[in-house]
Amino acid sequence: MAAIISPSFPLAVAVAVLAVVSLPAEATIESTCAAAAARDRRVDAAFCARQFAAYHGAAEAGPWGLARTAALIGVNLGDDTAYDIGEGKVVRPPPAGGERWEAALRECARAYDAVGMAFAEAADELGARRYAEAEERFARVAARVQRCDGALAVAGDWSPPELARYSAECQQMAVIGIAITDLIK
């Protein structure tokens, strides 16, 4: 028995092929990071791509998912820093540390706990599709990191390199989060 093909069948196939071909190309980690860097010159596109490439599931995410992933990476960075400060893994007191140094470490642990919370709040706001609020939460990170830097300055103007790296990474993830959120608004 021969199949009966409608005269409109070739037209339907052509429309289906055209629809598939004309879909926008999916965003990749690299293209999203490059777009974020083009939007905000403070974004380090190579750092952005490395951070996302190391995060499970990020390769399949679009810009919205990557903005949320930036927030989740920030939560991890803030929480890891607070924990490492508390355990003495990142910051070792200088020889003449004393009570001022201990107070500075406590303030740094609180500041990085607040950094993690700001990133968590940004993730929540993104989940609710409240982009302006998410950007505001990301923007809180810099001031919270600077609280630690200020406490260390009062204690003796000594900032360990490991803490400086955590500080830079947290602030960079916040900038990335803002820039990618700006792309999806």
C-alpha positions in Angstrom: 0.0 0.0 0.0 1.4 3.3 -1.0 1.5 6.2 1.5 -0.6 9.1 0.7 1.2 12.4 1.0 -0.7 15.6 1.2 0.2 18.3 -1.3 0.9 20.5 1.7 3.4 18.0 3.2 6.5 19.6 1.6 5.4 23.0 2.8 5.0 21.7 6.4 8.5 20.2 6.3 10.0 23.4 4.9 8.3 25.4 7.7 9.5 23.0 10.4 13.1 23.1 9.0 13.0 26.9 8.8 11.7 27.1 12.4 14.5 24.9 13.7 17.2 26.7 11.7 16.0 30.2 12.8 16.1 29.5 16.5 18.6 31.7 18.3 21.9 30.0 19.0 22.1 28.8 22.6 24.3 30.9 24.8 27.5 29.3 26.0 29.5 30.0 29.1 32.1 31.8 26.9 29.6 33.8 24.9 27.7 34.9 28.1 31.0 35.8 29.9 32.1 37.8 26.8 28.7 39.6 26.6 28.9 40.4 30.3 32.5 41.8 29.8 31.2 43.9 26.9 28.4 45.2 29.1 30.7 45.9 32.2 34.5 46.4 31.7 35.1 45.2 35.2 34.1 41.6 34.3 37.1 39.4 33.8 35.8 37.1 31.0 38.5 34.4 31.5 37.8 34.2 35.3 34.1 34.1 34.6 34.5 31.2 32.1 36.8 29.3 34.5 34.4 29.6 37.4 31.4 28.5 35.5 33.3 25.7 33.7 34.2 24.2 37.2 30.5 24.4 38.4 28.4 21.3 37.7 25.5 22.0 35.3 26.7 25.5 34.3 27.6 24.3 30.7 23.9 23.6 30.1 22.6 26.9 31.6 21.6 29.9 29.7 22.2 33.5 30.9 19.5 33.3 33.6 21.0 30.0 34.9 24.5 31.5 34.8 23.4 34.5 36.8 22.0 32.2 39.4 25.1 30.1 39.2 27.2 33.2 39.8 25.2 33.8 43.0 25.7 30.2 44.1 29.4 30.3 43.5 29.5 33.5 45.5 27.7 31.7 48.4 30.4 29.0 48.3 33.2 31.6 48.2 31.8 33.6 51.1 31.0 30.6 53.3 34.4 29.0 52.5 36.2 32.2 53.5 34.2 32.6 56.7 34.9 29.0 57.6 38.6 29.2 56.7 39.0 32.3 58.8 37.4 30.7 61.8 39.5 27.6 61.5 42.7 29.6 61.0 43.3 28.1 57.5 43.5 31.3 55.6 44.6 34.0 58.0 47.4 33.4 60.4 48.0 36.2 62.9 51.2 38.3 62.6 53.7 37.8 65.4 52.4 40.8 67.4 48.7 40.1 66.7 47.0 40.3 70.1 43.5 41.1 70.9 43.1 43.6 68.1 44.0 40.9 65.6 41.5 38.5 67.1 38.8 41.1 66.9 39.6 41.8 63.3 39.4 38.0 62.5 36.0 37.8 64.2 34.8 40.8 62.1 36.2 39.2 59.0 34.4 36.0 59.7 31.1 38.0 60.2 31.7 40.0 57.0 32.3 37.0 54.9 29.2 35.3 56.4 27.3 38.4 55.3 28.9 38.1 51.8 27.6 34.5 51.5 24.1 35.7 52.7 24.1 38.6 50.1 24.9 36.1 47.3 22.2 33.7 48.7 19.6 36.6 48.6 20.7 37.4 45.1 20.0 33.8 44.1 16.6 33.9 45.7 15.7 37.2 43.9 16.8 35.7 40.6 14.7 32.7 41.3 11.7 35.0 41.7 12.7 36.9 38.5 13.2 40.1 40.5 16.2 41.3 38.6 16.7 44.8 40.1 16.6 43.3 43.6 19.1 40.6 42.6 21.5 43.3 41.3 21.1 45.2 44.6 22.0 42.1 46.6 25.0 41.4 44.4 26.1 45.1 44.9 26.1 44.6 48.7 29.1 42.2 48.4 31.8 44.9 48.0 30.8 46.8 51.1 30.8 43.6 53.1 34.2 42.6 51.9 35.5 46.0 52.7 34.4 45.6 56.3 37.0 42.9 56.7 39.6 44.9 54.9 38.9 47.8 57.3 39.1 45.6 60.4 42.4 44.2 59.3 43.7 47.7 58.7 42.8 48.8 62.2 44.5 45.7 63.6 47.8 46.4 62.0 47.4 47.0 58.3 48.3 43.5 57.3 46.1 41.6 54.8 47.2 38.0 54.0 47.5 37.1 50.3 45.0 34.3 50.6 42.4 36.7 52.0 43.1 39.2 49.3 42.4 36.4 46.7 39.1 35.5 48.4 38.2 39.2 48.5 38.9 39.7 44.8 37.1 36.5 43.8 34.0 37.4 45.8 33.9 40.9 44.3 34.5 39.6 40.8 31.6 37.1 41.1 29.3 40.0 42.3 30.3 42.0 39.3 29.7 39.0 37.0 26.4 38.4 38.6 25.3 42.0 38.1 26.5 42.1 34.4 24.8 38.8 33.5 21.6 39.8 35.3 21.7 43.0 33.3 21.8 41.0 30.1 18.6 39.2 31.0 16.5 42.1 32.2 
